[in-house]
Amino acid sequence: MWPFTRKVQTEEKGLAEPGGDLYALFGLMPTAATGTPVTPESALRVPAVGSAIRVISEAVATLDISVKAIGEDGTETALPNHPVLPFLRDQANDWTDGFSLIRDLVIDALSDDKGGVAYVNRLGDGRVAEIIRYRRGVIDVQFDQTTGEPSYKIDARPVPASNVIHLRSPFGKSPLTLACEAIGVAQALDKHAAKLFGRGARPSGALTFPKGMGQEMVKKAREAWRATHEGDGNSGQTAILYDGAEFKPFTLNSTDAQFLENRKFQILEVARAFRVPPSMLYDHDRATWSNTEQMGREFLSYTLEPWLRATEGALRRALFSDEDRLRHAIRFDRDDLTRADLSTRATVINSLIASRTINPNEGRAWLGLTPYAGGDEFANPNISTAAAAPEASNAA
């Protein structure tokens, strides 16, 4: 028998101060910059991230949405009285409007790996009664490891996939997760800036005394200096030093001198992750009139259009039956994206009418105007077909 007992100390981690293994258990990995994982709640505190998520989600939700019937020849006709349309335009349920539903679905898809999920509550005859977007984690989503097919549960109760609207990001990961290290660096820079300006935006320095001082005197001198010269309300006050004391500020190193450039670069990193032009995140350092307009067109084509297609598909799959899905589609009105450029719209509509591609009433419908009699005729208004009246000859 051993003459002594060896006591093994174990490290305990709780939910208040979780360790790396506990983070990994929930699928969260700490970033190298901060040592803590980037969560949707913490990432939104970075202004560039919040702005990128808002500009995408709100741009999708502000577009007019419609239900259209697909003809045998592929033409689409709007159905303004379709029973599904009020849930997307007016009220998804008693406490959520249609705009907020679509906006929050896109926000979840941008920030959560499981995507944006909403439950379609149906009546006994299959009609839609309401659409409910639960908070994150309420709807459990699991993916088959072989096919990737998702299955859904609410409170451990299986839910048919046909009753779930599921909007996912590319790669099966949200942009927020893929850019977690870049967002972590931005968070670290924000904390560094807060600490710097919290001490009066001055570099740290040293108080030197020609005479020796005990530990208690050093502590009192430091507390007195902080009380009178550090903080928002104390910066800029006149310093009074006793007994020949001197204050020697430390010089900035190269990293601190480029602090502002580092923060601007992180805005570009976030813009790359969410595929948003930097000018839309209010970074106008390299913006000009010409390239800003070009970046705006690229945002519509390469950022918004994929999200619009994915949202249309997710809504169509869950809101229509298998039979109705063959004959109906949900469409966002892309014309709203260029509605502000009235001059360009007028030129294009006039050109289409002149080439007899559309008739005048169809052009008026694009502008939200009512049709007029005779406007359904496909004719070029720039060419007069009336025969010229013969000129009366002067009688000699």
Sequence and secondary structure as in RCSB ss.txt:
>XXXX:A:sequence
MWPFTRKVQTEEKGLAEPGGDLYALFGLMPTAATGTPVTPESALRVPAVGSAIRVISEAVATLDISVKAIGEDGT
ETALPNHPVLPFLRDQANDWTDGFSLIRDLVIDALSDDKGGVAYVNRLGDGRVAEIIRYRRGVIDVQFDQTTGEP
SYKIDARPVPASNVIHLRSPFGKSPLTLACEAIGVAQALDKHAAKLFGRGARPSGALTFPKGMGQEMVKKAREAW
RATHEGDGNSGQTAILYDGAEFKPFTLNSTDAQFLENRKFQILEVARAFRVPPSMLYDHDRATWSNTEQMGREFL
SYTLEPWLRATEGALRRALFSDEDRLRHAIRFDRDDLTRADLSTRATVINSLIASRTINPNEGRAWLGLTPYAGG
DEFANPNISTAAAAPEASNAA
>XXXX:A:secstr
  SS          SSS  HHHHHHTT    TTTSS   HHHHTTSHHHHHHHHHHHHHHHHS EEEEEE TTS 
EEE TT TTHHHHHTEEETTEEHHHHHHHHHHHHHH TT EEEEEEE TTS EEEEE   TTTEEEEE TTT  E
EEEETTEEE GGGEEEE  GGGS HHHHTHHHHHHHHHHHHHHHHHHHTTT   EEEE SS   HHHHHHHHHHH
HHHHSSTTTTT      TT EEEE    HHHHTHHHHHHHHHHHHHHHHT  GGGGT  TT  HHHHHHHHHHII
IIIIHHHHHHHHHHHHHHHS HHHHTTEEEEE GGGGGTT HHHHHHHHHHHHHTTSS HHHHHHHTT    TTT
TS   TTS  S          
